């Protein structure tokens, strides 16, 4: 594809994304407004640059707003890297990404599975990465999440979810995962907490299948781009 330099320079490589981590379940947690969507979009782009197809599920948001996140982050990538044919990269991302939207009350495994199967069976789109932004962990139970995890394994995908944590809720799991995900943290191979720290938003990787050092990752609060300190 010709985008290996972008993959090799991406700080996200320490999370061991890509084909060698298929079926893994990842979680990004933070208080509202700290960059969960920006991080999920960069995870999705990392997968696309590796040649994968990505389904981005946006719960409670419009397709236009989600697409704008991709457009903005792609522009930052183009500004930071010398790419001979930038329009080819933009077109490639559009062809390897599909955005789905659900109302907050309408998202479930059966409805997601039906829409995914329609795409695969008609040979329209075959995703290997699923990104789910806006899933309400406070309104679900362990059984429902295990059901979704089973679907992801059956379809041989990796999946990443976002979750909102709340300042006043002090419940936390033994591995350091806060509520409302403290009771289901064992279902995730990777958990990233976003925490404001000094002049950046630190990526606190409390669980990870990779043995690489993840201690210096952060989001630039101005661009919401991942960088290494």
C-alpha positions as CSV (number, residue, x, y, z in Angstrom):
1,X,0.0,0.0,0.0
2,X,2.9,2.3,0.5
3,X,1.9,3.6,3.9
4,X,4.3,1.5,6.0
5,X,6.2,4.7,7.2
6,X,3.0,6.1,8.7
7,X,2.4,2.8,10.5
8,X,6.0,2.5,11.7
9,X,6.0,6.1,13.0
10,X,2.6,5.9,14.7
11,X,2.9,5.9,18.5
12,X,-0.1,3.5,18.6
13,X,2.0,0.7,17.4
14,X,2.9,0.0,21.1
15,X,-0.7,-1.1,21.7
16,X,0.0,-4.0,19.3
17,X,-2.8,-3.3,16.9
18,X,-3.3,-5.1,13.6
19,X,-3.7,-8.6,12.2
20,X,-1.7,-10.2,15.0
21,X,-4.2,-9.0,17.6
22,X,-7.4,-10.0,15.9
23,X,-10.2,-10.8,18.3
24,X,-8.9,-8.5,21.0
25,X,-11.3,-6.3,22.7
26,X,-10.1,-2.8,23.6
27,X,-11.6,0.0,25.8
28,X,-11.0,3.7,25.9
29,X,-12.3,5.4,29.1
30,X,-12.4,9.1,30.1
31,X,-14.6,11.8,31.5
32,X,-16.7,13.6,28.9
33,X,-14.8,15.8,26.4
34,X,-11.3,14.4,26.9
35,X,-10.7,12.8,23.5
36,X,-12.2,9.4,23.4
37,X,-13.6,9.8,19.9
38,X,-10.3,11.3,18.7
39,X,-8.4,8.2,20.0
40,X,-10.9,5.8,18.5
41,X,-10.6,7.4,15.1
42,X,-6.8,7.2,15.3
43,X,-7.1,3.5,16.2
44,X,-9.4,3.0,13.2
45,X,-7.0,4.9,10.9
46,X,-4.1,2.8,12.2
47,X,-6.0,-0.4,11.2
48,X,-6.9,1.1,7.8
49,X,-3.3,2.0,7.1
50,X,-2.5,-1.7,7.7
51,X,-4.9,-2.6,4.9
52,X,-7.9,-3.5,7.0
53,X,-11.5,-2.5,6.6
54,X,-13.1,-0.7,9.6
55,X,-16.7,-0.3,10.7
56,X,-17.2,2.8,12.9
57,X,-20.4,2.5,15.0
58,X,-21.5,5.9,16.3
59,X,-24.2,5.7,18.9
60,X,-26.3,8.8,19.4
61,X,-24.3,10.9,16.9
62,X,-24.7,11.7,13.2
63,X,-22.7,10.3,10.3
64,X,-21.6,13.9,9.4
65,X,-20.1,14.6,12.9
66,X,-18.2,11.3,12.9
67,X,-16.9,11.8,9.3
68,X,-15.7,15.3,10.4
69,X,-13.4,13.7,13.0
70,X,-11.8,11.5,10.3
71,X,-11.4,14.5,8.0
72,X,-9.8,16.7,10.7
73,X,-7.4,14.0,11.9
74,X,-6.4,13.1,8.3
75,X,-5.6,16.7,7.7
76,X,-3.3,16.7,10.7
77,X,-1.6,13.6,9.4
78,X,-1.1,15.2,6.0
79,X,0.4,18.2,7.7
80,X,2.9,16.2,9.7
81,X,4.0,13.7,7.1
82,X,5.3,14.1,3.5
83,X,2.9,12.1,1.4
84,X,3.3,12.2,-2.4
85,X,-0.4,11.7,-3.3
86,X,-2.5,12.9,-0.4
87,X,-5.8,12.4,-2.3
88,X,-5.0,8.7,-2.7
89,X,-4.7,8.4,1.1
90,X,-8.0,10.2,1.6
91,X,-9.8,8.0,-1.0
92,X,-8.3,4.9,0.5
93,X,-9.6,5.8,3.9
94,X,-13.1,6.4,2.5
95,X,-13.1,3.1,0.8
96,X,-11.8,1.2,3.8
97,X,-14.1,2.8,6.4
98,X,-17.9,2.6,6.8
99,X,-19.8,4.6,9.4
100,X,-22.9,3.2,11.0
101,X,-25.2,5.1,13.4
102,X,-27.6,3.8,16.0
103,X,-30.0,5.6,18.3
104,X,-29.0,5.0,21.9
105,X,-32.0,2.7,22.5
106,X,-31.5,0.8,19.3
107,X,-28.0,-0.7,19.7
108,X,-27.8,-4.4,20.4
109,X,-26.0,-7.5,19.3
110,X,-28.9,-8.8,17.1
111,X,-29.2,-5.4,15.2
112,X,-25.5,-5.0,14.8
113,X,-25.1,-8.6,13.7
114,X,-27.9,-8.2,11.1
115,X,-26.3,-5.1,9.6
116,X,-22.8,-6.6,9.6
117,X,-24.0,-9.9,8.0
118,X,-25.8,-8.0,5.3
119,X,-22.6,-6.3,4.3
120,X,-20.5,-9.5,4.4
121,X,-23.0,-11.8,2.7
122,X,-23.5,-9.4,-0.1
123,X,-19.7,-8.9,-0.4
124,X,-20.1,-5.2,0.1
125,X,-17.7,-4.8,3.1
126,X,-15.7,-7.2,5.2
127,X,-14.5,-5.5,8.3
128,X,-11.7,-6.8,10.5
129,X,-11.9,-3.9,13.0
130,X,-15.0,-2.6,14.8
131,X,-15.0,0.7,16.6
132,X,-18.0,1.5,18.9
133,X,-18.3,5.0,20.2
134,X,-21.0,6.0,22.7
135,X,-21.9,2.6,24.1
136,X,-23.6,3.1,27.5
137,X,-21.9,0.7,29.9
138,X,-24.0,2.1,32.8
139,X,-27.2,0.7,31.1
140,X,-26.0,-2.7,30.1
141,X,-25.1,-5.9,31.9
142,X,-22.2,-8.4,31.7
143,X,-24.3,-10.9,29.7
144,X,-25.0,-8.4,27.0
145,X,-21.4,-7.5,26.7
146,X,-20.3,-11.1,26.6
147,X,-22.8,-11.6,23.8
148,X,-21.2,-8.8,21.8
149,X,-17.7,-10.2,22.5
150,X,-18.9,-13.6,21.1
151,X,-20.1,-11.9,17.9
152,X,-16.7,-10.2,17.5
153,X,-14.9,-13.5,18.0
154,X,-17.2,-15.3,15.6
155,X,-16.6,-12.6,12.9
156,X,-12.8,-12.7,13.6
157,X,-12.6,-9.0,14.3
158,X,-10.9,-6.8,16.9
159,X,-13.1,-4.2,18.5
160,X,-12.6,-1.0,20.5
161,X,-15.2,0.7,22.7
162,X,-15.4,4.0,24.4
163,X,-16.9,4.5,27.9
164,X,-17.6,7.6,30.0
165,X,-16.2,7.7,33.6
166,X,-17.6,10.1,36.2
167,X,-15.6,12.0,38.7
168,X,-18.0,11.3,41.6
169,X,-18.0,7.5,41.1
170,X,-15.0,6.0,43.0
171,X,-15.6,2.3,42.2
172,X,-12.6,0.7,40.6
173,X,-11.4,-2.8,39.7
174,X,-8.2,-4.4,41.0
175,X,-6.5,-3.6,37.7
176,X,-7.4,0.1,38.0
177,X,-10.4,0.2,35.6
178,X,-13.0,2.7,36.9
179,X,-16.8,2.4,36.9
180,X,-19.0,1.8,35.0
181,X,-16.6,-0.8,33.5
182,X,-15.0,-2.0,36.8
183,X,-17.1,-5.2,36.8
184,X,-16.4,-6.2,33.2
185,X,-12.7,-5.2,32.8
186,X,-11.7,-8.9,32.5
187,X,-13.5,-9.0,29.1
188,X,-11.0,-6.5,27.6
189,X,-7.4,-7.3,26.6
190,X,-6.5,-3.6,26.4
191,X,-7.8,-0.7,28.5
192,X,-6.7,2.9,28.1
193,X,-7.6,5.7,30.5
194,X,-7.4,9.3,29.3
195,X,-6.2,11.6,32.1
196,X,-5.3,15.4,31.9
197,X,-1.7,15.7,33.0
198,X,0.2,19.0,32.7
199,X,-0.1,20.2,29.2
200,X,-1.4,17.0,27.6
201,X,-3.9,14.2,28.1
202,X,-2.0,11.2,29.2
203,X,-2.8,7.7,27.9
204,X,-2.7,5.5,31.0
205,X,-2.6,2.0,29.6
206,X,-3.8,-0.1,32.6
207,X,-4.1,-3.3,30.5
208,X,-2.3,-4.3,27.3
209,X,-1.4,-7.5,25.5
210,X,1.8,-5.9,24.2
211,X,5.0,-5.9,26.3
212,X,6.2,-2.6,24.7
213,X,6.5,0.5,26.9
214,X,3.4,2.6,26.8
215,X,4.2,5.1,29.5
216,X,4.9,8.1,27.4
217,X,1.8,8.3,25.2
218,X,-0.5,11.3,25.3
219,X,-3.0,13.3,23.3
220,X,-2.2,16.9,22.3
221,X,-5.1,18.9,23.7
222,X,-5.0,21.3,20.8
223,X,-5.0,18.8,17.9
224,X,-6.1,15.7,19.7
225,X,-3.3,13.8,18.0
226,X,-1.4,11.1,19.7
227,X,2.2,11.8,20.4
228,X,5.0,10.4,22.5
229,X,6.5,12.6,25.2
